[in-house]
Amino acid sequence: MNTLSEIEGYYKKRERRLIEKLHKQEAALAAANQKLKQLTENQRATVDETAEQHAAREQKLKEELYRDPLTGAYNRRYYEEVVRKIIGPAGVALLDVDDFKICNDTYGHHAGDMALKTAANAIQSRIRKSDLLIRCGGDEFLLVLPGIPGDFLRTKLEQICTAVQMASVPGYSHFRISLSIGGTMQSITDPMENVVRRADRLMYQAKRRKNTVTVEVPGQDLAALERLLQEKSQILLVDDSEMNRVMLSEILGQEYRILEAKDGQECMEKLQEEAGDIALVLLDINMPFMDGFEVLRAMNANHTIEDIPVIMISSEDSEDAIRRSYELGASDYVNRPFDARIVYRRVTNIIKLYAKQRRLVQMVSDQIRARENDTDILVGVLSHIVEFRNGESGPHVRHIRTITELLLHRLLEVSSRYPLTAEQQDHIPLASALHDIGKITIDEKVLNKPGRLTPEEFELVKTHSMRGAEMLHDLDNFGEQPLLQTAYEIARWHHERWDGRGYPDGLKGDEIPISAQLVSLADVYDALTSDRCYKKAYPHEKAVQMILNGECGAFNPLLLQCLTDVQTDLKEELQEHPN
């Protein structure tokens, strides 16, 4: 039988074990609580992070939805869904890029795009983060300036006008952009549609002179604006004799607004100040500082003579003076002393003739653009048919055109080796869409074969270049259509190589037309960076390196330099428009 002391010792040991176990359980419970607390905090942080990521993703999607991809300004959708609901007070202005259509028609769409980007960047540099710039048309922007004081609106718009005029278009340093701006104020009770309509009317008033800001004067009604739009044409009288200017003013002042200059130097200043608002110049020959012939030479140098007709009025009646006047671009010549009725009639006839000529030029330009647009659509449809049958990615043809345009414009910037007309510069990117037209004659099973082609199949595919060229050559109007002739060059020779190892004719170096060289490089780049049934796409950097390393055949070194120069723009352009 155990003694009392033994029993007591047993219970004390057991008590110690229980206490130790209790301490361990308490420690484990504390650790579990700490872990649970940490897990809860981590979960909360994850939830917060997910919410932030979701908000950021939502904001990014909104930005993409509401942004114009070319200029970075807001788009028309943003105006319709957001800006239309804005309530004043705010300054509202419509900004139109002057002569944008002429820029596009003369230098191509890439130049026009660069001009729009430059204009948008210049505008953004002069406005606040809270201000809204919206591209609401091809060459028109809407600007909303919340809270701007009414007496500061004109100053702000003139700052913007100057900033755009001073901006340089990358790659086109000879370009000078200008804006015609109409601005007005939105009150609290003014619907945005009404304000925009008023700004539009003011903008069209500014366009009569170009590079001008027209701001609505408080209290001026729309009827007054209509009257301003119907102002008389303005004539510039240039003569060192005040008496002669008075006489001409009396003859012409009833029908025309009169602007005067006492010498050739002042004439050139007035022509610059009033650009776009002078219908005709009446010019004397013998004047101090700068005579009439020097004025004509200066107007030829800055191309003013192309838009503003000049009538010489002089007491000199020698054949040499008359001949020199016409050679320098004068539209007419009147001897002094003159008959008032003859002067009036000649002035009126020439102003009407030039107005009619401008309307005809505009009509012809519109018709040409419409025909070019129709051609573009038809070429696009045909190229998509070829693309669909060929099993290539949907945007392939569009990518080829974009890459070709970028390479072509860079080539023209860095070298005069290939003298291409403006028409050829337009035709090459358009005709690039037909580079693979001959593939419609190749069996689909061969075209879309996922594995490696047999030597016989590869030889069959190679025939597409000659077949496409023959199809284009056999068209009835091939001989009269430069676009088809350019398409023929590209279709036939875009697989030729600089070292002579291409097909079908084994041409070498510049024996290959530059049109085909450009499309060849564009085609290889797009093939490398696109998924195909037989390969995955390479990243942009890898594709460029492979081409430069000669892994994809030999190319014109000058074009490889152009590819290097434009690779950043190329990557951005194709990322913005992947489809």
C-alpha positions in Angstrom: 0.0 0.0 0.0 1.4 3.4 -1.0 2.2 5.8 1.7 0.6 9.2 2.0 3.8 11.0 0.8 3.9 8.8 -2.3 0.3 9.6 -3.2 1.0 13.3 -2.6 4.1 13.2 -4.8 2.1 11.4 -7.6 -0.6 14.1 -7.6 2.0 16.9 -7.6 3.7 15.4 -10.7 0.4 15.0 -12.4 -0.5 18.6 -11.5 2.8 19.9 -13.1 2.1 17.9 -16.3 -1.4 19.3 -16.5 -0.1 22.8 -16.0 2.6 22.3 -18.7 0.0 20.9 -21.1 -2.2 23.9 -20.3 0.6 26.3 -21.0 1.3 24.6 -24.3 -2.4 24.7 -25.3 -2.5 28.4 -24.4 0.7 29.0 -26.5 -0.8 27.1 -29.4 -4.1 29.0 -29.1 -2.2 32.3 -29.1 -0.2 31.2 -32.2 -3.4 30.1 -33.9 -5.1 33.4 -33.1 -2.1 35.3 -34.5 -2.1 33.2 -37.6 -5.9 33.8 -38.1 -5.3 37.5 -37.6 -2.6 37.5 -40.2 -4.7 35.5 -42.6 -7.6 37.9 -42.1 -5.3 40.9 -42.7 -3.8 39.2 -45.8 -7.3 38.5 -47.1 -8.4 42.0 -46.5 -5.3 43.3 -48.3 -5.9 41.0 -51.2 -9.5 42.1 -51.4 -8.3 45.8 -51.3 -5.7 45.1 -54.0 -8.2 43.2 -56.2 -10.6 46.2 -55.8 -7.8 48.6 -56.8 -6.9 46.4 -59.8 -10.5 46.2 -60.8 -10.9 49.9 -60.6 -7.6 50.5 -62.5 -8.7 48.0 -65.2 -12.1 49.6 -65.4 -10.5 53.0 -65.7 -8.2 51.7 -68.5 -11.1 50.3 -70.4 -12.9 53.6 -70.1 -9.9 55.4 -71.4 -9.7 53.1 -74.4 -13.4 53.4 -75.0 -13.3 57.2 -74.9 -9.9 58.0 -76.4 -9.1 58.7 -80.1 -6.2 56.3 -80.8 -4.5 58.7 -83.2 -4.3 62.0 -81.2 -4.9 60.8 -77.7 -7.8 63.3 -77.3 -11.2 62.2 -76.3 -13.5 60.9 -79.1 -17.0 61.6 -80.4 -18.4 58.9 -78.1 -17.1 60.7 -75.1 -18.9 63.9 -76.3 -22.2 62.0 -76.8 -22.1 60.1 -73.5 -20.4 62.6 -71.1 -19.7 66.1 -72.4 -23.3 66.8 -73.8 -24.5 66.7 -70.1 -22.0 69.3 -68.9 -23.5 72.5 -67.4 -21.6 75.7 -67.5 -20.1 78.1 -66.8 -17.4 77.0 -69.3 -15.6 78.2 -72.4 -16.4 76.2 -75.5 -14.5 76.3 -78.8 -14.4 74.5 -82.1 -11.0 74.2 -83.7 -10.5 73.3 -87.4 -7.1 72.5 -88.9 -6.7 74.8 -92.0 -6.2 73.2 -95.4 -6.0 69.7 -93.9 -7.5 68.1 -97.0 -4.9 69.7 -99.2 -2.2 68.3 -96.9 -3.7 64.8 -97.1 -4.2 65.0 -100.9 -0.7 66.3 -101.5 1.5 64.4 -99.1 -0.6 61.4 -98.1 -2.5 60.2 -95.1 0.6 59.6 -93.0 1.6 63.2 -93.2 -2.0 64.2 -92.4 -2.0 61.9 -89.3 1.3 63.4 -88.1 -0.1 66.9 -88.6 -3.2 66.0 -86.5 -1.0 64.5 -83.7 1.2 67.6 -83.7 -1.8 69.9 -83.5 -3.4 67.9 -80.6 -0.1 67.8 -78.7 0.3 71.6 -79.1 -3.3 72.2 -77.9 -2.8 69.9 -74.9 0.4 71.8 -73.9 -1.6 75.0 -73.5 -4.6 73.7 -71.5 -5.2 72.4 -67.9 -5.8 68.8 -66.9 -9.4 69.7 -66.1 -10.0 71.0 -69.6 -11.4 68.6 -72.2 -10.1 68.2 -75.8 -12.3 66.1 -78.0 -11.7 65.1 -81.6 -15.2 65.4 -83.0 -14.4 65.1 -86.8 -11.6 64.3 -89.2 -9.8 67.6 -88.7 -12.0 69.3 -86.1 -11.6 69.4 -82.3 -14.0 70.6 -79.6 -12.4 72.2 -76.5 -14.3 72.7 -73.2 -12.7 74.9 -70.6 -14.7 74.7 -67.4 -14.7 77.8 -65.2 -12.6 80.0 -67.5 -13.4 83.7 -67.2 -15.2 85.1 -70.2 -12.7 87.9 -70.6 -9.8 85.4 -70.7 -11.3 83.1 -73.3 -9.9 85.0 -76.4 -6.5 85.2 -74.8 -6.4 81.4 -74.1 -7.6 80.5 -77.6 -5.0 82.9 -79.2 -2.3 81.2 -77.1 -3.4 77.8 -78.5 -3.5 79.2 -82.0 0.1 80.5 -81.7 1.3 77.2 -80.1 0.0 75.2 -83.0 1.4 77.5 -85.6 4.9 77.3 -83.9 4.8 73.5 -83.7 6.9 71.4 -86.1 5.5 68.2 -87.7 8.0 65.4 -87.2 9.4 64.4 -90.6 7.8 67.3 -92.3 9.7 70.4 -91.1 8.4 72.5 -94.0 4.8 72.1 -92.8 3.2 74.9 -90.8 -0.1 74.0 -89.2 -2.7 76.7 -88.4 -6.2 76.7 -86.8 -9.4 78.5 -87.4 -11.1 78.8 -84.0 -14.6 79.8 -82.9 -15.2 80.3 -79.2 -18.1 81.2 -76.9 -19.2 80.9 -73.3 -21.7 78.5 -71.9 -23.9 79.8 -69.1 -25.6 77.6 -66.4 -28.8 77.5 -68.4 -27.2 76.9 -71.8 -27.5 73.3 -73.2 -24.2 72.1 -74.6 -25.7 71.4 -78.1 -26.7 75.1 -78.4 -23.2 76.3 -77.3 -21.4 74.0 -79.8 -23.7 75.2 -82.6 -22.8 78.8 -81.8 -19.1 77.9 -81.7 -19.4 76.1 -85.0 -20.8 79.3 -86.7 -18.0 81.3 -85.2 -15.4 78.8 -86.4 -16.7 79.0 -90.0 -16.5 82.8 -89.7 -12.8 82.4 -88.7 -12.2 80.0 -91.6 -12.9 82.9 -94.0 -9.5 84.3 -93.0 -7.8 81.1 -91.6 -5.3 81.1 -88.7 -7.8 83.2 -86.9 -9.7 83.2 -83.5 -13.3 84.5 -83.5 -14.9 84.9 -80.1 -18.6 85.7 -79.5 -19.0 89.3 -78.3 -21.6 89.5 -75.4 -24.9 90.6 -76.7 -24.1 89.8 -80.3 -26.9 87.7 -81.9 -26.7 85.0 -84.6 -28.3 87.4 -87.1 -25.3 89.7 -86.7 -23.0 86.7 -87.2 -24.8 85.9 -90.4 -24.3 89.5 -91.6 -20.6 89.2 -90.8 -20.4 86.0 -92.8 -21.8 87.8 -95.8 -19.3 90.7 -95.7 -18.0 92.2 -99.0 -14.8 90.9 -100.5 -11.7 92.9 -99.6 -9.3 94.5 -102.1 -5.7 95.6 -101.3 -4.7 98.9 -103.1 -0.9 99.2 -103.3 0.3 102.6 -104.6 2.7 105.3 -103.2 0.3 108.0 -104.5 -2.5 108.8 -102.0 -4.5 110.4 -104.8 -4.4 107.2 -106.9 -5.6 105.2 -103.9 -8.4 107.7 -103.3 -9.6 107.5 -106.9 -9.6 103.7 -106.9 -11.4 103.6 -103.5 -14.2 105.8 -104.9 -14.5 103.5 -107.9 -14.6 100.2 -105.9 -15.7 101.2 -102.4 -19.4 100.7 -103.1 -19.0 96.9 -103.8 -15.8 96.0 -101.9 -14.0 96.7 -98.7 -10.8 98.6 -99.3 -7.4 98.0 -97.6 -4.5 100.3 -98.5 -0.7 100.0 -98.6 1.6 102.9 -99.6 4.6 100.7 -100.8 5.6 97.1 -101.5 6.9 96.4 -98.1 3.7 97.4 -96.4 1.8 95.3 -99.0 3.7 92.2 -98.0 2.9 92.9 -94.3 -0.8 93.4 -95.1 -0.9 90.1 -97.2 0.5 88.3 -94.1 -1.8 89.9 -91.6 -4.9 89.5 -93.7 -4.1 86.1 -95.2 -7.2 84.4 -96.6 -9.3 87.7 -96.5 -7.9 89.5 -99.6 -9.8 88.8 -102.8 -7.5 90.8 -105.1 -4.5 93.1 -105.2 -4.3 96.2 -107.3 -0.5 96.9 -107.6 1.5 99.8 -108.9 4.9 99.2 -110.4 7.0 102.2 -109.4 7.2 102.5 -105.6 9.9 103.2 -103.0 11.5 100.5 -100.9 10.0 97.6 -102.9 8.6 98.0 -106.4 5.7 96.1 -108.0 8.0 93.5 -109.7 9.7 92.7 -106.3 6.2 92.3 -104.8 5.3 89.8 -107.5 8.6 87.9 -107.0 7.9 87.7 -103.2 4.3 86.5 -103.8 5.7 83.8 -106.1 8.3 82.8 -103.5 5.7 82.3 -100.8 3.0 81.0 -103.2 0.6 83.8 -102.4 0.2 84.5 -106.1 -1.5 81.1 -106.4 -4.4 82.2 -104.2 -4.7 86.0 -104.7 -4.9 87.5 -108.2 -3.0 90.7 -109.0 -3.9 93.4 -111.4 -1.1 95.8 -112.3 -2.1 99.5 -112.6 0.7 101.7 -113.9 1.5 104.6 -116.2 4.2 102.5 -117.8 2.9 101.1 -121.0 6.1 99.6 -122.4 5.9 96.1 -123.8 8.7 95.0 -121.5 6.8 96.1 -118.3 3.6 94.4 -119.4 5.5 91.2 -120.4 7.4 91.1 -117.1 4.1 91.5 -115.2 2.5 88.6 -116.9 5.6 86.4 -116.6 5.6 87.0 -112.8 2.0 85.9 -112.5 -0.1 89.1 -112.8 -3.6 88.3 -113.9 -4.2 91.6 -115.8 -2.6 94.9 -116.6 -4.3 98.3 -116.8 -2.6 101.5 -118.1 -3.0 104.8 -116.3 -5.0 107.0 -117.0 -7.7 104.5 -116.8 -11.5 104.3 -117.4 -13.3 103.8 -114.1 -15.9 101.4 -115.7 -13.1 99.3 -117.2 -11.2 99.1 -113.9 -14.4 98.1 -112.0 -15.4 95.5 -114.6 -11.9 93.9 -114.8 -11.7 93.7 -111.0 -15.2 92.2 -110.7 -14.5 89.6 -113.5 -11.2 88.5 -112.0 -12.6 88.1 -108.5 -15.5 86.1 -109.8 -13.2 84.0 -112.0 -10.9 83.1 -109.0 -14.0 82.3 -106.8 -15.3 80.0 -109.6 -11.9 78.5 -110.0 -11.7 77.8 -106.2 -15.1 76.1 -106.3 -14.1 74.0 -109.3 -10.8 72.9 -107.6 -12.8 72.0 -104.5 -15.3 70.0 -106.6 -12.6 68.2 -108.5 -10.7 67.5 -105.3 -13.9 66.1 -103.7 -14.6 63.9 -106.7 -11.0 62.6 -106.8 -11.2 61.8 -103.1 -14.5 60.0 -103.6 -13.1 57.9 -106.5 -10.0 57.1 -104.4 -12.3 56.1 -101.5 -14.3 53.8 -103.9 -11.0 52.3 -105.2 -9.8 51.8 -101.7 -13.0 50.0 -100.7 -12.9 47.7 -103.8 -9.2 46.9 -103.3 -9.9 46.1 -99.6 -12.8 43.8 -100.5 -10.7 41.9 -103.1 -7.7 41.7 -100.7 -9.9 40.3 -97.9 -11.2 37.6 -100.3 -7.6 36.5 -101.0 -6.8 36.8 -97.3 -9.8 34.6 -96.3 -8.9 31.9 -98.8 -5.3 32.0 -97.8 -6.1 31.4 -94.2 -4.0 34.3 -93.0 -4.8 36.6 -90.1 -7.6 39.1 -90.7 -5.5 42.3 -90.3 -2.6 41.0 -92.6 -3.4 43.3 -95.5 -4.0 46.3 -93.3 -0.7 45.7 -91.5 1.1 45.4 -94.9 -0.2 48.8 -95.9 0.7 50.4 -92.5 4.2 49.0 -92.6 4.7 50.0 -96.2 3.6 53.6 -95.5 5.9 53.9 -92.5 8.9 52.6 -94.5 8.1 54.7 -97.6 7.8 58.0 -95.7 11.0 57.3 -93.8 12.8 56.5 -97.1 11.6 59.8 -98.6 12.9 61.7 -95.5 16.4 60.2 -95.5 17.1 59.8 -99.2 16.4 61.3 -102.7 17.5 58.1 -104.4 14.0 57.2 -105.4 12.2 60.2 -106.9 8.5 59.2 -106.4 5.7 61.5 -107.4 2.8 62.3 -104.9 0.6 59.9 -107.0 3.1 57.1 -106.7 3.5 57.7 -103.0 -0.3 57.2 -102.6 -0.4 54.2 -105.0 2.3 52.0 -103.4 0.5 51.5 -100.0 -2.8 51.0 -101.7 -1.5 48.6 -104.3 0.3 46.6 -101.5 -3.1 45.1 -100.7 -2.9 43.1 -103.9 0.5 41.7 -103.4 -0.7 38.1 -103.0 -3.7 38.2 -105.4 -2.2 35.4 -107.4 -2.8 33.0 -104.5 -6.5 32.7 -105.5 -5.2 30.4 -108.2 -3.4 28.0 -105.8 -5.1 25.0 -104.2 -6.4 25.8 -100.7 -5.0 22.5 -99.4 -1.5 23.5 -100.3 -2.0 27.2 -99.1 -3.3 26.2 -95.7 -1.2 23.0 -95.2 -0.1 23.1 -91.5 3.2 21.2 -92.0 6.2 21.8 -94.2 5.5 21.9 -97.9 7.1 19.4 -100.2 9.5 20.8 -102.9 6.7 20.3 -105.5 4.2 22.1 -103.4 6.6 25.0 -102.7 7.2 25.4 -106.4 3.5 25.6 -107.0 3.0 28.3 -104.3 5.9 30.3 -105.8 3.9 30.6 -109.1 1.4 33.0 -107.3 3.6 36.0 -108.0 3.6 35.5 -111.8 0.0 34.5 -111.9 -1.1 37.6 -109.9 1.0 39.8 -112.2 -0.6 38.2 -115.3 -4.1 38.7 -113.9 -3.4 42.4 -113.4 -1.7 42.8 -116.8 -4.6 41.2 -118.6 -7.1 43.8 -117.3 -8.5 45.9 -120.2 -7.4 49.3 -118.8 -4.0 48.2 -117.5 -2.1 50.5 -119.8 -4.0 53.6 -118.6 -4.0 52.9 -114.9 -0.9 53.7 -112.9 -2.4 52.0 -109.8 -2.6 48.7 -111.7 0.9 49.1 -113.0 2.2 49.6 -109.5 0.2 46.6 -108.3 1.7 44.6 -111.1 5.3 45.5 -110.0 4.5 44.5 -106.4 2.6 41.3 -107.2 5.3 40.1 -109.6 8.5 41.1 -107.7 7.8 41.2 -104.0 9.6 37.9 -103.5 12.7 39.1 -105.3 15.8 39.6 -103.0 18.5 42.2 -103.0 21.2 39.6 -103.6 19.4 38.1 -106.6 18.3 34.9 -104.9 14.5 35.6 -105.0 11.9 34.7 -107.6 10.4 34.7 -110.2 13.0 36.6 -112.3 16.1 36.6 -110.0 16.3 40.4 -110.1 19.1 41.9 -108.1 19.6 45.2 -106.2 17.7 48.2 -107.7 16.6 46.1 -110.7 13.7 45.4 -108.3 11.2 48.3 -108.3 11.3 50.2 -105.0 7.5 49.5 -104.7 8.2 45.8 -104.6 11.2 46.2 -102.2 9.0 48.1 -99.7 6.2 45.5 -99.7 8.7 42.6 -99.6 10.2 43.9 -96.3 6.7 44.7 -94.9 5.5 41.2 -95.9 8.4 39.5 -94.2 8.0 41.5 -91.0 4.3 40.9 -90.7 4.7 37.1 -91.5 7.2 36.9 -88.6 5.0 38.8 -86.1 1.8 37.0 -87.0 0.4 33.5 -86.1 0.3 31.2 -89.1 -1.1 27.7 -89.5 2.6 26.4 -89.4 4.1 28.8 -86.7 3.5 31.0 -83.8 4.2 34.8 -83.9 7.6 36.2 -83.0 7.8 39.2 -80.7 8.5 42.6 -82.5 12.1 42.8 -81.2 13.0 39.3 -82.3 11.4 39.8 -85.7 13.4 43.0 -86.4 16.6 41.3 -85.2 16.1 38.3 -87.5 15.6 40.6 -90.5 18.6 42.7 -89.7 20.7 39.6 -89.2 19.9 38.4 -92.6 17.9 35.3 -91.4 15.0 36.1 -93.7 16.8 36.9 -96.9 18.7 40.0 -98.2 17.2 43.4 -98.3 18.2 46.9 -99.5 20.5 48.3 -96.8 18.8 51.6 -97.0 15.4 50.0 -96.3 16.9 48.1 -93.3 18.0 51.5 -92.0 14.5 52.8 -92.4 13.1 49.7 -90.6 15.5 50.5 -87.7 14.4 54.1 -87.7 10.7 53.4 -87.6 10.6 50.3 -85.4 9.3 52.2 -82.3 6.5 53.8 -84.3 5.8 50.5 -86.0 5.5 48.6 -82.8 3.2 51.3 -81.3 1.0 51.4 -84.5 0.5 47.7 -84.6 -0.2 47.4 -80.9 -2.8 50.2 -81.2 -4.5 48.5 -84.2 -3.9 44.7 -83.8 -7.1 43.8 -85.6 
